Amino acid sequence: MADPSTYRPPAGTVPDGPGVYRFRDEHRRVIYVGKAKSLRSRLSSYFQDLGNLHPRTRQMVTTAASVEWTVVSTEVEALQLEYTWIKEFDPRFNVKYRDDKSYPSLAVTLHEEYPRLQVMRGPKRPGVRYFGPYSHAWAIRETLDLMLRVFPARTCSAGVFRRAHQIGRPCLLGDIGKCSAPCVGRVSVEQHRRIVEDFCAFMSGRTEQFVRRLEKDMAAAAAELEFERAARIRDDIAALRRATERNAVVLGDGTDADVVAFAEDGLEAAVQVFHVRGGRVRGQRGWVVDKVEEVTTADLVEHFLVQFYGGEYAEDVPREVLVPQLPADVEPLSEWLVARRGAQVSLRVPLRGDKRALYETVQRNADQAFTQHKLHRAADLGARSRALQEIQDALGLPDAPLRIECFDVSHVQGTNVVASMVVFEDGLARRSEYRRFAVRGDLGADDTAWIEETIRRRFARHRSERGEEDGEDEEEPAKAGDGRRRRFAYPPNLAVVDGGAPQVAAAARALAELGIVEVGLAGLAKRLEEVWLPDEDDPVILPRASEGLYLLRRIRDEAHRFAITYHRAKRSRAMTISTLDPVAGLGDARRRALLSHFGSVRRLRLATVEEIMVVPGVGRRTAEAVHAALRGPAAELEPAVDPTTGEIVESDE
């Protein structure tokens, strides 16, 4: 591990202007490339106290052994040079968008004498026009099969074309009218190319023009009593309409746009792109990217646009690019896109109308793709095994943490304090083992006190169910009266608290008071994803791509979600009951009876006095008081209550 001070440039030697810089390791390999409006300001941010740097930035500067830079004239030049160097050196610490699959496109080989329509994957080739990409190859083939009725262009390979030419007989598509058979001279080179050009024009969005032309031809054929030709044209029109219905209009102005959305967490991000051409969605692409440095959504947008439009899609820059956030240096990026397209490009955030609605659809797709990626990773047995082994090694545990419990506290300014306990066994959630705690409010507004109270109650219950307080054999798990194993009798291999050193110290005090020594303890801090251990001055930094860190984050996030859900329910219940507090003569039992009977304050508010009187124990005077209180201006609509348990549940109203 290198000390950044050993290769820090002397003061005043770094120019104060735009440029691109490269960090190299001890083997002279480029590990990071970046651009800056001011090289002096940007590079100085790397050479500061390591404790103030983000863990991934800290790892980069300690891996590097030297830094060098190149001065350029403008920020646009810096953007271009940064992209070139990222492509050339493939630095390990740069964000890289790697395609999660190879997407097919509908390709037209215009460079050939007889252009061919085909499904094509991989990098783009010169002289070939592409439509798409599409999610599935079968979608292209279905669309192409419909289109060949109207545009009977060649789709066969070079070998099939030569063989048909040699024997003077077309293939099956030529016999059934789905190919104009240029191989046997049914059409000339010029006629076949005209068919292909019409096909390209139709795919580019000029659909109504062709439909109107065919409708005129159909009317003319019918007027001349050529009913068979009119029927054939009618079927062609129907085929075109079916093909266009597959891509419904999403932008009424018929514009060309790419819509980009991100779903992300601290370590990874998923990006989805919808390609809209002529107002219709023509294709969709998706990536999952590792965050190898501390980046914001705006940074991700900039990295993505440079890598996407700087590579194989340089010729496909649309008129509009819709993104969730604009990068900080939006002007040079816009100039660069204009240079790539050779025409004006609008880079903006959609705020309203059809474009905002389409962006929200792309965002939902990004969220779904990110969720599926996480589920796939969580279901990987090999990844879970590596995660448990990495946690064991990093924390110095005697055994792999096959059972991990995580604790989190939720509150609003010290009110309605609750805590959660989630359980993961073998790297998978055991929701039947989840527990929640209502923490006493007299402990003060102190997270450490609440964590200590929660840990003490959980492990005191563990000792009780194990029978330690009664002198029972600790090796024999205690059982309930029906013979089932008691839930709290199982101790975890590792207890994780949401927080840093203070929270870990509080949990350690609770375990020490109870004499619990066989349980490992750690804390996961949110800001920098640091793992804290008891009595340690410095945290454990797990590698960014570590499966162990990924598992700990999943457990921490699940504990946070479970705590928040319970806190909201408890707060809503308190607010719901307080709505009926002013009603004279209405005690807690009758309040709960009313809410259990009607299910929610909304329904109780809509009830008549006679309907309220149906509830046992509620007379006319009380019913009138309840009716008057809920019809007042302070009445609120609250979540529903389960009529069997009295618990707050989500309402669909």
C-alpha positions, 0 to 999 in steps of 0.5 A: 500500500503506497503512501499518497504523500510520496508521489504528491506533485510539488505545490504550484506544479499542477496547472490551473486549467482543464485537462485529463489526469491518470493514476498509475500503480507501481507497475506503471499500469493506468488504474484511473482516468479522470477529467477536470475543469481545474487540474490543480483543484481536482488533484489536490482533493485526492491528497488530503487526510486519508480518513476524509476520503471515501473508502473506494477513493482511499483504496485508489490513491493508496494503490497508485504510485504516481499521477500524471496529467495532460493539459487541453484547451477546452472541457470538450477536448478533456471529455474526448481525451478521457473517453479515449484513454478509458477505452485504451487503458481500461482502468480498474477504478473507473466506472465501466458500463458492461452490457448485461446481454447482447441485444439483437438489431434489425440490420440492412446491409446497404453496402451490398449490391443486393442489400439483405435484411437480417438479425445482427448482434455485436459491434456495428459495421460500416455500410450497415443500417441498424434498427433497434436494438430489440429485447429478443431476436424473435420479436425482430423475426415476427416483425420482419415476417409481417413486413416482407409482405409489403417490402419483399427484400432479400433475407437469405445468406450469401451462399443461398443467394449464389446457389439460387442464382446458379440453378435459376430457381428461387427459394420458398420465400420467392415462391410465396411472395415474401421475396422479390427474388433478385437472385433469378432476375425477377427484379433489377438491382435498382428495383430491389434497392428501391424496395429496401429504401422504402423499408428503411423509410418505413422503419424510420417512422414514415408509416402513415405515408406508406399506408396512405399510398397503399390505400390509394392503390387499393381504391384504384384497383377496386375502381378498375374491378381488380378485386384480387389485387385490391384484396392483396393490398388490403392484406398488406395494409393490415400487415403494416398496421399489425407491425406498427401496433407492436410499437405504440406511439409514446411521444406524440410529437414523433421525436427521436429520443433516448430515455435513461434511468438509473436504480442504484445503491452504494455499491452498484447501479442499474441503467435502462435505456429506451430508444424512441424513434419517430415517437415509438419505442424501437428498442431497450437496453440495460446494464448493471455497473459496479461503483468503483468510486464515489459517484452521484447520479449526475456522475453516472449520467455523464459516465454513461453518455460518454461511454455509450455515445463515444463507442459503437453508438456514436452514429445513433445520437438522437435529437433528445436525451432525457436523463434523471439529473444533469451533470455538473459540466453539462455544457461541454457534454452537450457540445460533445454530443452535438459534435458526435451527431452533427446536429443539435442535441437537447440534453434535459430532465423531463418534468411533465407530459408524455416524456415524464410519463415515459421516463417514469416507465423507464425508471420502473424498468430500471428498478425491476432490473436492479431488484432482479439482479440482487435476487439473482446474486442472493440466490447464488449458493457460491456467492453466499458461501464466499460471503460467509467466508469473507465475513468470518475472515474479516471479523476474525470469527471462529466459525462461519456466521451461519446465523446472523441477526441485525438490529436497527432502531427507528423513531421520530425525534425520540417518539414512538421508538421501536427496534427490529431484529432480522435473521439471516441463516446461510445467507438467506432471510428467515422472516419467521424469525423476525422480531420487533421491540417497542423501546421505552421512551424514558431512555432519552433521545439516544440511539446508543441507549436504545440499541443497548436496551434492545440487545439486552432484552433479546439476549436476556430472553435467550438466556431465559429460554435456554433455562440458564436462569433456572439452572437447566442444562445449557446444551439442551434447547428449551422447548415450549409447552407444545414441544416446539423449539423456542425462538429466542433459544437460538443464539446468532453466530454474529450480531450486527447493529446499524451504526458505528463505534458508539452503537457497537460499544453500547451493544457490547456493554449489554452482552458483557452484563449478560455474560454472553461471550460466544456471539460475535458483534459488529456494526455497519455504518451507513455513510462509508459502509465501514464495519466496526468491531468492539474495542477497535479504534479503526474500522474494517474496510471490506473490498468494494466488490466483496460478497461479504459486504454485499451480504452485510448491507442486505441484512442492514437494509432489511433490518432498517425496512422492518424497523421503519414498517413497525414504526409507521404502524405504531405511529399511525395507531397512536394518531388513529387513537388520538383522533377519538381522544376528545370524545367524552365517555369513550375509553380505550376498549371502545375505541379499539372496538370501533376501529376493529368493527369499521376497519379504519377511521375513514369508514367510521367517519362515513358511518351514520349514528345508527351504524355506530350504535351497532358496535357493542357498548356504544350507546346513542350519546356516545355514537353522536359524540363520535360522529360529531368528532369525526365530521369536524375539520380535524378528522384524519384518514388513517390506515385500516385496522385488522378486525381480528387482531386490532393491528394497523394494516395498509389500507387500499383506500 
